């Protein structure tokens, strides 16, 4: 089976690569970036997950069907990748703040293809809708929570660093300390409000921050 990255697989399936990464993490498959290559077992799982996700328009989508095996779909992904290499290059240093943050986190290259940049801009728009600044984006995007939940966290006084603490909430599964606050939110084991209350109870955040929301 041809190797394939999260980005390539998501592109071929017509789904969001960030959503796919988040769903893989819920399945205990941890991928460092969207350009990390997946192993054969991970590719199979990723295709199965992607098939259940909402699909975005993509003329090159190649979901495996009854007449297309996973291996064949992966091969097609490689062919489409070669065609997209003809897209013009853009210098990362010339990009606006939020676009540059995403490109630096995901690609770590001095240039980026114009077609890939379009996907980056779509994600920027989703974060901008919740009034994230470049610095906030740099802090919160790696959590995998997405803009809506991330903004809820900031409104309740929760920082991204607090999400790395082990979950201590009574009555919730703790996995012997392996379940962090972030995983609890990703797996919907707790709500932001419940987590904020627990962090206040344990003295991590001030009780005055509970339920605080902006007037916007």
C-alpha positions in Angstrom: 0.0 0.0 0.0 1.4 3.4 -0.9 2.2 5.7 2.0 -0.1 8.7 2.4 -0.3 11.7 4.8 -3.2 12.8 6.8 -3.5 15.9 4.6 -3.6 13.8 1.4 -6.1 11.4 2.7 -8.4 14.1 4.0 -8.1 15.9 0.7 -9.0 12.8 -1.3 -12.0 12.1 1.0 -13.1 15.7 0.9 -13.0 16.1 4.7 -11.3 18.6 7.0 -7.8 17.3 7.9 -8.0 18.9 11.4 -11.3 17.1 12.1 -9.8 13.9 10.8 -6.7 14.3 13.1 -9.0 15.0 16.0 -11.1 11.8 15.3 -7.9 9.8 15.0 -6.7 11.1 18.3 -10.0 10.0 19.9 -9.2 6.5 18.5 -5.7 6.7 20.2 -3.9 7.4 17.0 -1.6 10.4 17.6 -0.4 12.2 14.6 2.1 15.1 15.0 1.0 17.1 11.9 -1.2 16.8 8.9 1.9 15.9 6.8 2.8 12.9 8.9 2.7 9.6 7.0 0.3 7.0 8.2 1.1 3.3 8.6 -1.0 0.7 6.8 -3.3 0.0 9.8 -3.6 3.7 10.4 -4.5 4.3 6.8 -7.3 1.7 7.0 -8.7 3.3 10.2 -8.4 6.8 8.8 -10.4 5.8 5.7 -13.1 4.3 7.9 -13.3 7.4 10.0 -13.3 9.8 7.0 -16.2 7.9 5.5 -18.3 8.9 8.5 -17.3 12.6 8.5 -19.2 15.4 6.7 -17.8 15.8 3.2 -16.6 19.0 1.6 -16.8 19.5 -2.1 -13.7 18.0 -3.7 -13.6 16.9 -7.4 -10.7 14.6 -6.7 -12.4 12.8 -3.8 -11.5 9.1 -3.8 -13.4 7.4 -1.0 -12.9 3.6 -1.1 -16.1 2.0 -2.3 -17.2 -1.5 -3.4 -15.1 -1.3 -6.5 -12.2 0.6 -5.0 -9.9 -0.9 -2.3 -8.2 1.2 0.3 -4.9 0.5 -1.5 -6.3 1.7 -4.8 -7.6 4.9 -3.2 -4.2 5.5 -1.7 -2.6 5.1 -5.1 -5.0 7.6 -6.5 -4.1 10.0 -3.7 -0.5 9.9 -4.9 -1.5 10.6 -8.5 -3.6 13.6 -7.5 -0.7 14.8 -5.3 1.5 14.9 -8.4 -1.0 17.0 -10.3 -1.3 19.5 -7.5 2.4 20.0 -7.5 1.9 22.3 -10.5 0.1 24.9 -8.2 2.1 28.2 -7.8 4.3 28.7 -4.7 3.7 31.4 -2.1 6.4 32.6 0.3 5.3 32.0 3.9 7.0 35.1 5.2 4.6 37.2 3.2 1.5 35.7 4.7 -0.7 37.5 7.2 -0.4 36.5 10.9 -3.0 33.8 11.3 -2.3 32.2 7.9 1.4 32.1 8.8 0.7 30.5 12.2 -1.2 27.6 10.6 1.4 27.1 7.8 4.3 27.2 10.3 2.5 24.6 12.6 1.5 22.2 9.9 4.1 22.5 7.1 7.2 24.2 8.5 8.3 25.2 5.0 9.5 28.6 3.5 6.9 28.3 0.7 3.5 26.7 0.3 1.3 25.8 -2.7 -1.5 28.2 -3.6 -4.1 25.4 -3.6 -3.0 24.4 0.0 -3.1 28.0 1.1 -6.7 28.2 0.1 -7.5 25.4 2.6 -5.5 27.3 5.2 -7.5 30.4 4.6 -10.8 28.5 5.1 -9.5 27.4 8.5 -8.4 31.0 9.3 -12.0 32.2 8.7 -13.4 29.7 11.1 -11.0 30.9 13.9 -11.5 34.5 13.0 -15.3 34.1 13.4 -14.5 33.6 17.2 -12.2 36.6 17.3 -9.0 34.7 17.8 -5.7 36.6 17.5 -2.6 35.1 15.9 -1.1 34.5 19.4 -4.3 32.8 20.7 -4.4 30.7 17.5 -0.8 29.6 18.1 -1.7 28.5 21.6 -5.1 26.9 21.0 -5.0 25.3 17.6 -2.7 22.4 18.7 -5.3 21.4 21.3 -7.5 20.0 18.5 -10.6 21.4 20.2 -11.6 23.8 17.4 -12.5 27.5 17.6 -15.9 27.2 19.3 -14.8 25.0 22.3 -11.5 26.8 22.5 -13.3 30.2 22.9 -15.6 28.6 25.5 -12.5 27.6 27.4 -11.0 31.1 27.4 -14.3 32.6 28.5 -14.2 30.4 31.5 -10.6 31.2 32.4 -9.2 27.9 31.1 -5.8 28.1 29.4 -4.4 25.7 26.9 -1.7 24.6 29.4 -4.4 23.6 31.9 -5.7 21.1 29.4 -2.6 19.0 29.8 -3.3 18.4 33.4 -4.8 15.0 34.3 -8.6 14.8 34.7 -9.5 14.7 38.4 -13.2 15.2 38.2 -15.1 12.9 40.6 -17.3 10.3 38.8 -15.4 10.6 35.5 -13.1 7.9 34.0 -9.5 8.9 34.7 -7.6 6.1 32.9 -5.2 5.9 35.9 -4.0 9.4 35.2 -3.7 9.0 31.4 -6.8 11.0 30.6 -6.0 14.7 30.4 -8.5 17.6 30.6 -8.1 18.0 26.8 -8.9 14.3 26.1 -11.9 14.6 28.4 -13.2 17.5 26.2 -12.3 15.7 22.9 -14.1 12.5 24.0 -17.0 14.5 25.5 -16.4 13.0 29.0 -16.9 16.5 30.4 -18.2 19.9 29.3 -16.2 23.1 29.4 -18.4 24.3 32.3 -17.8 21.1 34.3 -14.1 21.3 33.7 -14.0 25.0 34.7 -15.8 24.2 37.9 -13.4 21.4 38.7 -10.4 23.5 38.0 -11.8 26.2 40.3 -12.6 23.6 43.0 -8.9 22.4 42.9 -7.6 26.0 42.9 -6.2 26.0 39.4 -8.3 28.9 38.3 -10.2 31.6 40.3 -13.9 31.0 41.0 -14.5 34.6 39.7 -13.7 33.3 36.2 -16.5 30.6 36.2 -19.2 31.4 33.7 -17.5 34.6 32.5 -18.4 35.3 28.9 -17.7 38.2 26.6 -20.5 40.6 25.6 -19.8 40.2 21.9 
